[in-house]
Amino acid sequence: MTQVVIVGAGPTGLTLAMLLAKRGIAVKLIEASRNFRRIFRGEALMPSGLEAISQMGLWDLVEQIPHRPLDAWEFYIENRPIFRVNEPMELGGKPCTLISQPAFLEKLGVKAKQCESFELIQGTAVQELLWQNERAIGVKLGDGRAIAADLIIGADGRNSIVRQRANVSLEQEAQSFDILWFKLAASPQFASENVFYSLLCGRQGFGVFQGSEGNLQVGWSLPKDDPIEWQKIDWAEKLASASPDWLAAHFRQQADSIERPLLLSIVVGRCPHWQKPGLLLLGDAAHPMSPIRAQGINMALRDVVVAANYLVPLLQSQPDLAAIDAVLPQIQAEREPEIIQIQQLQQAEVAQAEQLRNNALMRYGVSRLAPLIRSLIRQSWLNRQLQLRQGFAHVYLTI
């Protein structure tokens, strides 16, 4: 019998499946998509995520795929440079590194398939959970198959079907924006130095950087209190109007290369309970993160490390079902405090951005007085980033 069914073959599901299967635990990994080339996948690994990847023994895979470290973060208000922070921020630390997530997942899938106890089922979705005496005992797929398991793990993202089918509540935090995500041709400006630019011009804010596969990527904030018909906008001109001259020229010159934007609806929150008997939620399925500083993938990888530490020795001992159910709250108890603190820091970032966006006088003052107050603003921002980058908890793979 399959010991574990994992739903969702993103970074959370695939890394956990590999860790379990390598240690002889029978795992079936179910992924609705036929391949890993989803339109949008986050790219940024912070030092906390890089450390988790290294502990799992997967750094060699990163070196085999398109990846590129960020060189710096730079902030503009009203087209004036405010401050810059170079990477790595920590003395002797690692820089934030952009990876091609589809390429990483493809390599990871090949590695996992080398384990006899691993099976990947792609192209069919989970439709229902199977229950017996109020305990999850398996899943029913869209093609009619039923798969029984001792433990079901939902790693299927912020819109988790597993969470919905299990009737696990999600306490959502109020979010004041969604994001439009663009890709376009690269700019020579990023060839020698890959800087993540955050720009605020008037009430319009966006970030831009060169992705791991070479194209330019743009995340445009869509405030919910200022709705626009974004489908009808000339985005080359809109982006140019909110950019410094060198970037505005690139948007206009490469107008034909701007791909149709993808709307990302931001859902942020936490489940009060990540588990039910026979079932565990991890990553964004349990605690959908804000996109601020790319915490989704990094926190999910740390979830995997902790979950593996608890589950591997237990499942290797052929436990009874009650023993499995008893360990699930312990995983949440170890991970939840860090998740709460990270989400609070993300909220502080959003609140500061909202304050600037809604206060023209403040934007004017900051942009004009930048030479005098730059060091203070920079240090305030840097203090938050160090915690977002490293995490609050000591997370180490012990299996």
N, C-alpha and C positions, 0 to 999 in steps of 0.2 A: 504493500500500500504506500502511496505517496505520503510522506510525512508532512510536507509543507507545500501549499499552493501560494504563489506570490502573484498578485495581479498588478500589472504595470511594469514594462521593461524600460523604464527610464533609469537614470543613475541610481536611484534608491533601490528599485527592484532588482536590477541586474547585478549590482555589486553585492547585495545581500545574497542573492541566489548563488553567485560564484563562491562566496565565503562558506556557505552552508554545503554546497555540493562538493567542494574540494575536501571537505572533512567527512564525506561519506553520507551526508544526509540527503534523502531523496527529495528533490525539488522539481516542481513543475512551474514554469514561469509563463504567464499568459499575457499577451499583448494584442490589443485590438488592431493596431496598425500593421500593415504588411511589411513595413520596413521602418528604419529609424530616421528617415528624412522628413520629419515633421517640419512644417513651415517655420515655427519659432521654437528654438531651444536656447536657454541661457548658456553663455560662454565663459563667464568669469569665475575662476577659482581663486578665492582669497587664501591667505596662509593657512587658515584653519582647514579648508577643503584640500589644499595641497598636502598638508600633513596627513589627513585621513587617507588620501590616495596612496601616499608613500607607505603608510602602515599596512595597507592592504596588499602591498607588493605590486602596484599597478603603474608606477611611474614610468616603467619601460614602455607601456602602451602610449602614454602621453608623448613620449619622445618619437613615437612612430607616426604621429598624426599631425595635421596642421595645428600649430600653437604659437603663441607669441605673448611675451610679457608686456604689460603696460609700462611705459617709461615715466608717466607723470599724470597728475590730475590738475586741471586748470579751470578757473572760474571767471566768467565774464558777467557783468551787469551793465545794461545799457551800452553794450559793445565796448566796454572798458575792462581791461584785465584787472581782477581784484587780487587774487593770490594763486600760487602754484605750489604743489607738493610733489616731490619726486618719489619714484619707486626705486627700491623698497623703502617703506617708511620706517621700518625697524632696523636698528643697527645690526648688520649681519643677517637680516631676515630675507624672506623670499618676496619677490614682487607679485602683485596680482597678475595672474596668467590667464590669457584667453585661449580656450581650446575649442576645436570643432567637436561639439557634442555628438552629432551623428556619427562621425568617424570614430570617436572614442567608444560609443556603444557598439558599433560594428566589430571593432577589435575585441572588446570585452565579451561580446557574444561568441566569437570564435574561441576565445580562451575558455569560456564556461562550458562550451560543447565538448571540450576534451575530458570533462568529468563524466563518468558513466552514470552518476546519479542525477544528472541534470537533463531536463527536457524543456525546450522553448516551443511554445505553441503561439504562432503569430497569425494575424488576419482574422481572428474571431474574438468577439467581446464576451465578457461575463454578463449574463442577463439577470441571473438570480443567485442568491445564496441558499444553500441547503441547510436545514436546521433539524435538530432532534433534541427534544427536551430542553429547548431554549439555548442550545449550544450550536454554533456554526460547525458543520461537519463536511462542507464541500461547496462546490460551485457548479452552476449549470451554464453552459456556453450557448452562444447564439446558434450554433449548428446542432444543438440538441444534446451534446455530450454532457454527462455528469461526471465530475471528478471529486472523489472523496479525499479528505486529508485530515490529519490531526490538528493542523493549524492553518488558518487563512491569513495572509498578510496583504493589506491594502496599501499599495505603493503607487496608486494611479492618479496622483496629482490633486490640484486644488478643487477640481470638480469631480472628485472621487465617486465612482459608481458603487464601490464597496461600502463607502461611508453612507451613501444614500440608502442602499438596500438593507444595511444593518440598522437603519434608523438611529445612527449616532448623531447627536446634535452638534452643530458648529456655531459657536458664539462669534459672530462677525464684528469686526471693528469698523467704525465709520471711515470710509476712504473718500477723499475729495477729488479724486482724479482717476481717469483711465489713461491708457497709453496707446498711441499710434506708432507702429514700428515700421520703419522704412529700410530698404537696402538700395544702394546705388554704387556707381563706379568709384573706385578709390581716388584719393587726392594725393598728389606728390608731397603735400605738406606732412603726410603721415609716414612717408617711406622710411625716413631715417629715425623718426621719433614718434612712437605711438602714444599720443596724449588723449586722455578722456576729457573732453571739453563739456562743461556744464554752462549753459547760457540762459540768461533771463533778460528779455528785452520787452519793456512794458509788462503786460500780464502773460506774455508768451514765454514758456520755458521748455528747453529740450536738452538732451545730451547727444554727443556724437563721438564716435571712435572708429578705428579700423578693426574689423573683426579678424578672427584667426584665419579665415579663408581668403582674406585680401580685400573684401568689399567694405565700403563705408556703411556704418549702421547708425540709424538715428532713432531715438525714442522721444516722441513729442507728447508732452503732457496735455491731456484733455480735461480741464476742470469741469466738474459736474455742475458748478454754479454758473457756467458760461458756455452753454451748449452751442455748437456750430454744426453746419451741414458739411462735414469734412469730406464727404464723397464728391462735392462739387468744387472743391478748392484747387487752385493752381498751386500745387505744393512746392514746386521749384521756386516760385516767386515768394510764397509764404515763408519758406525756410530762409531764403536770401534776405528778406526784409528784417529778420530777427538775428542776423549774423554779422560778425565783423567782415570787413571788405574782402579779405582773402578767401573766407569760406563762402560768402555770398556769391563771389565770382564762380566758384566751383559748382555750387548748386545750379546756377544759371547755365553754365557750360555743359553740365551733365544732366540737364532736365529730362532728356529722353531715356536715361538709364535708371531713373527713379522708379522702382517697382511699386505696384499698387500696395498701399499701406495695409498692415494687419492690425485690427483693433484688438487690444488686450484688455479685457475687463478685469480690474483688480479686485480680487477677493482676499481679504486678510482676516485672520482670526485663529481661534484655537478650539479644539474639541475638549470639553471638560473631562471626558473619558476617551482615551485612545483605544480602548479595548472592550470586548465583550467575551464571554466564554467561547474559546475557539477562534478568536479573531483579534488582530492587532493592526492598527493604522500607523504608518510612518511617513515622514517627510511632509510634503504639502497636503497629503490626504488628512493628516492629523492636525497640522498647523500651517495653513497657507500663509506664506510670507509676502510682505511687500517687495517689489522689485528693487527697492533702495539698496544699493551696494551688493546686489546679487546674492542675497542671503539664502534663497531657496535651496539651491544645489549644495551649498556649503553646510547648512544645518542638516540637510537630509543625509549627507555622507557621514556626519557625526552621529546621527540617529542609527545608521547602519552599524557603525563600530560598536555602539553600546548594545544594540539588539543582538548582534552576533556574540558578544561576550556572555550574554545571559543564555541565549538559545543553543549555541553549539554544544557546550558540555551537557546541557540538559537533554537535548534530543539524541545525542550519542549514547545516552544511558537507557534508551527505550523507556521513557517515563510513562506513567498513566496520565490520562487527560487532565485530571485535577492538578497535577504538578505543573503541566504546561500553563493552565489557566492562572495558577498562582503566581507565576513569574512575570506575566504580562504587565500588571500594574507597577512592578519594580522598574521596568524599562521606562515607562512614562515618568515615574518619580525621579529618575536620574536625569532625564532629558528636559523635562518641562521647565525647571527654573531658568536654564540658559535661554530657552525659546522665549520666555516672557521678557527677560532682560533685553534680548536682541530686538524683539518687536517694539519695546519701549524706546530704544535708541532710534529705530527706524521712524517711529512716530514723531520723535523730536526733530529729526531731519525734515520730515514733511511739514511739521508745524512752522519751522523756521522759513522754509521755502514759501509757504502760504502767506506768512507775515510779509515777506518781501513782495510777493506777487500782488497783494492787496493794498500795499501802501506805497504810492508813487513818491511821496516825500522821502520815505526811508530808502527807496531805490536810488533816488537822486543823491541823497547824502552819502550813502555807501560808495557809489560810483565816483563821486567827486572827491571824497576824503580818503579814498583807498590808500594813497601813499602814507597817510598818517596812522591809519588804523589797520593796515594790512596784517601786521604781525599778530595783533590780538585776534582778528577774525580767523586767521590761518591756524593759530594754536587751539582755538575753541573747536574748530572743525576737526583738527588732527586728534584731539583727545577722544572724540567720539569714534573716529575711524579705527584707532588702535584696538578698541574693544570689539567693534564690529568685525575686524579682520581676524582677531585671535580667538574670539569667543571668551566666555566667562568660566567654563568648566575645563578640568583636566580630562581629556578623552584619549584613551590609549587602548589599542587592540591587544587583548591578552590571550587570545586563543592560538 
